[in-house]
Amino acid sequence: MWMIKVRLKLFLALLLLVSLAMPVVADEVDDLILDLKYGLPDVREEAADALGEIGDSKAVDPLIEGNVFYFELP
């Protein structure tokens, strides 16, 4: 019985940590989208790279609207 209580406490602690981390990622994505729209060219490039790594679907339209496409030529 005590093992179930320990597992439940661990699960709840993990759930709390995940729920606390989610708004931070959402805020970061919003900040990066603002950098993408209003930043200098080098800031926009870094924001586009970061948004690509995060993979949030909110960034798709701003990336397309901003025509932020970077190609590496061989």
N, CA, C and O of each residue as an XYZ file, in Angstrom:
296
protein
N       0.811     -1.195      0.000
C       0.000      0.000      0.000
C       0.864      1.272      0.000
O       0.538      2.254     -0.667
N       1.956      1.238      0.751
C       2.805      2.427      0.832
C       3.454      2.711     -0.525
O       3.733      3.865     -0.848
N       3.693      1.669     -1.313
C       4.316      1.846     -2.630
C       3.372      2.605     -3.567
O       3.822      3.417     -4.375
N       2.094      2.350     -3.463
C       1.111      3.059     -4.289
C       1.089      4.535     -3.915
O       1.002      5.396     -4.790
N       1.166      4.833     -2.620
C       1.178      6.223     -2.173
C       2.432      6.948     -2.667
O       2.365      8.111     -3.067
N       3.564      6.263     -2.637
C       4.818      6.872     -3.114
C       4.729      7.144     -4.611
O       5.112      8.218     -5.074
N       4.230      6.179     -5.362
C       4.092      6.375     -6.808
C       3.117      7.502     -7.128
O       3.350      8.283     -8.050
N       2.037      7.587     -6.378
C       1.063      8.657     -6.580
C       1.684     10.022     -6.292
O       1.462     10.979     -7.033
N       2.459     10.106     -5.218
C       3.130     11.368     -4.895
C       4.144     11.740     -5.971
O       4.244     12.909     -6.345
N       4.885     10.779     -6.465
C       5.844     11.045     -7.540
C       5.136     11.506     -8.814
O       5.586     12.431     -9.489
N       4.038     10.856     -9.125
C       3.262     11.243    -10.303
C       2.734     12.660    -10.166
O       2.820     13.443    -11.112
N       2.191     13.003     -9.008
C       1.662     14.344     -8.786
C       2.767     15.401     -8.833
O       2.556     16.496     -9.352
N       3.939     15.078     -8.295
C       5.061     16.009     -8.343
C       5.502     16.235     -9.784
O       5.776     17.369    -10.176
N       5.572     15.181    -10.566
C       5.939     15.302    -11.975
C       4.897     16.108    -12.743
O       5.246     16.944    -13.576
N       3.636     15.862    -12.467
C       2.558     16.609    -13.107
C       2.652     18.097    -12.771
O       2.424     18.944    -13.634
N       2.980     18.412    -11.539
C       3.140     19.804    -11.122
C       4.300     20.459    -11.858
O       4.179     21.592    -12.326
N       5.420     19.756    -11.964
C       6.576     20.313    -12.672
C       6.266     20.568    -14.136
O       6.650     21.605    -14.678
N       5.589     19.653    -14.774
C       5.234     19.833    -16.181
C       4.282     21.003    -16.346
O       4.436     21.798    -17.273
N       3.309     21.120    -15.469
C       2.347     22.212    -15.584
C       3.007     23.566    -15.341
O       2.584     24.567    -15.920
N       4.019     23.616    -14.508
C       4.734     24.868    -14.271
C       5.632     25.239    -15.448
O       5.848     26.422    -15.711
N       6.148     24.259    -16.143
C       7.058     24.521    -17.255
C       6.331     24.951    -18.516
O       6.909     25.675    -19.327
N       5.106     24.542    -18.712
C       4.389     24.837    -19.946
C       4.215     26.332    -20.211
O       4.456     26.760    -21.339
N       3.809     27.150    -19.237
C       3.675     28.579    -19.525
C       4.992     29.236    -19.907
O       5.007     30.185    -20.691
N       6.093     28.744    -19.365
C       7.400     29.308    -19.703
C       7.690     29.090    -21.173
O       8.165     30.002    -21.849
N       7.415     27.904    -21.682
C       7.634     27.623    -23.094
C       6.716     28.477    -23.954
O       7.137     28.996    -24.988
N       5.469     28.626    -23.535
C       4.521     29.438    -24.295
C       4.970     30.892    -24.329
O       4.888     31.541    -25.371
N       5.446     31.412    -23.193
C       5.954     32.787    -23.160
C       7.177     32.940    -24.048
O       7.334     33.950    -24.735
N       8.044     31.928    -24.030
C       9.251     31.977    -24.852
C       8.886     31.992    -26.333
O       9.491     32.731    -27.111
N       7.918     31.197    -26.725
C       7.481     31.171    -28.119
C       6.917     32.524    -28.519
O       7.221     33.027    -29.601
N       6.102     33.115    -27.663
C       5.546     34.439    -27.965
C       6.646     35.488    -28.103
O       6.589     36.334    -28.996
N       7.641     35.435    -27.229
C       8.761     36.382    -27.319
C       9.551     36.182    -28.606
O       9.965     37.151    -29.242
N       9.758     34.934    -28.985
C      10.496     34.655    -30.215
C       9.714     35.114    -31.448
O      10.309     35.581    -32.420
N       8.401     34.984    -31.413
C       7.580     35.457    -32.527
C       7.690     36.975    -32.650
O       7.749     37.507    -33.759
N       7.718     37.668    -31.516
C       7.911     39.122    -31.563
C       9.289     39.470    -32.126
O       9.421     40.404    -32.917
N      10.319     38.716    -31.717
C      11.659     38.929    -32.279
C      11.654     38.690    -33.780
O      12.315     39.400    -34.538
N      10.911     37.695    -34.194
C      10.824     37.362    -35.611
C      10.181     38.490    -36.409
O      10.585     38.766    -37.538
N       9.193     39.131    -35.827
C       8.477     40.193    -36.529
C       9.212     41.522    -36.505
O       9.227     42.244    -37.502
N       9.825     41.849    -35.370
C      10.326     43.213    -35.189
C      11.834     43.313    -34.958
O      12.356     44.414    -34.788
N      12.523     42.210    -34.949
C      13.952     42.243    -34.651
C      14.802     42.599    -35.860
O      14.332     42.628    -36.998
N      16.055     42.865    -35.577
C      17.032     43.077    -36.639
C      17.237     41.751    -37.373
O      16.871     40.698    -36.853
N      17.820     41.790    -38.579
C      17.956     40.556    -39.359
C      18.646     39.409    -38.619
O      18.203     38.265    -38.721
N      19.711     39.688    -37.885
C      20.380     38.591    -37.174
C      19.525     38.057    -36.028
O      19.566     36.864    -35.729
N      18.753     38.929    -35.387
C      17.845     38.501    -34.318
C      16.716     37.663    -34.910
O      16.305     36.659    -34.328
N      16.220     38.084    -36.069
C      15.153     37.325    -36.736
C      15.630     35.928    -37.112
O      14.886     34.956    -36.981
N      16.866     35.832    -37.577
C      17.407     34.521    -37.961
C      17.518     33.604    -36.749
O      17.155     32.430    -36.817
N      18.019     34.142    -35.643
C      18.128     33.342    -34.421
C      16.752     32.926    -33.908
O      16.571     31.798    -33.450
N      15.787     33.837    -33.986
C      14.427     33.512    -33.539
C      13.825     32.408    -34.400
O      13.164     31.505    -33.888
N      14.056     32.481    -35.702
C      13.531     31.446    -36.604
C      14.156     30.094    -36.290
O      13.466     29.075    -36.282
N      15.456     30.083    -36.033
C      16.122     28.825    -35.681
C      15.558     28.251    -34.380
O      15.290     27.054    -34.286
N      15.383     29.114    -33.381
C      14.867     28.658    -32.090
C      13.436     28.144    -32.213
O      13.082     27.126    -31.619
N      12.619     28.850    -32.984
C      11.232     28.404    -33.174
C      11.189     27.058    -33.889
O      10.345     26.216    -33.583
N      12.089     26.859    -34.831
C      12.159     25.569    -35.513
C      12.534     24.442    -34.568
O      12.007     23.335    -34.676
N      13.443     24.718    -33.640
C      13.849     23.698    -32.678
C      12.739     23.396    -31.678
O      12.541     22.243    -31.297
N      12.017     24.430    -31.252
C      10.925     24.218    -30.297
C       9.787     23.455    -30.954
O       9.202     22.561    -30.343
N       9.468     23.806    -32.204
C       8.463     23.061    -32.958
C       7.025     23.387    -32.595
O       6.142     22.549    -32.783
N       6.769     24.571    -32.085
C       5.403     24.964    -31.732
C       4.656     25.380    -33.002
O       5.178     26.143    -33.815
N       3.447     24.879    -33.162
C       2.680     25.171    -34.378
C       2.254     26.636    -34.472
O       1.909     27.107    -35.555
N       2.274     27.374    -33.334
C       1.936     28.800    -33.381
C       2.922     29.584    -34.231
O       2.598     30.676    -34.700
N       4.108     29.054    -34.438
C       5.154     29.785    -35.148
C       5.067     29.639    -36.662
O       5.750     30.365    -37.383
N       4.260     28.736    -37.153
C       4.221     28.471    -38.591
C       3.773     29.701    -39.377
O       4.465     30.129    -40.301
N       2.631     30.270    -39.022
C       2.129     31.443    -39.751
C       3.081     32.636    -39.674
O       3.348     33.249    -40.707
N       3.609     32.996    -38.488
C       4.561     34.111    -38.458
C       5.808     33.859    -39.298
O       6.349     34.788    -39.898
N       6.267     32.618    -39.345
C       7.433     32.309    -40.178
C       7.109     32.510    -41.654
O       7.924     33.045    -42.406
N       5.930     32.085    -42.062
C       5.531     32.244    -43.462
C       5.283     33.713    -43.779
O       5.724     34.207    -44.817
N       4.573     34.422    -42.887
C       4.270     35.828    -43.119
C       5.532     36.684    -43.179
O       5.602     37.653    -43.934
N       6.518     36.318    -42.381
C       7.752     37.088    -42.353
C       8.713     36.712    -43.454
O       9.791     37.297    -43.561
N       8.339     35.737    -44.282
C       9.222     35.258    -45.351
C      10.607     34.938    -44.816
O      11.616     35.315    -45.412
N      10.647     34.254    -43.710
C      11.925     33.911    -43.095
C      12.313     32.513    -43.566
O      11.926     31.499    -42.984
N      13.075     32.504    -44.619
C      13.576     31.244    -45.152
C      15.068     31.383    -45.317
O      15.550     32.313    -45.963
N      15.790     30.463    -44.737
C      17.252     30.472    -44.826
C      17.676     29.169    -45.470
O      17.325     28.086    -45.003
N      18.422     29.283    -46.530
C      18.916     28.110    -47.237
C      20.425     28.102    -47.185
O      21.075     29.137    -47.332
N      20.971     26.927    -46.974
C      22.405     26.780    -47.026
C      22.759     26.156    -48.364
O      22.296     25.065    -48.697
N      23.569     26.847    -49.112
C      23.992     26.328    -50.406
C      25.180     25.406    -50.211
O      26.037     25.648    -49.361
N      25.226     24.346    -51.006
C      26.345     23.386    -50.839
C      27.668     23.987    -51.251
O      28.700     23.320    -51.173
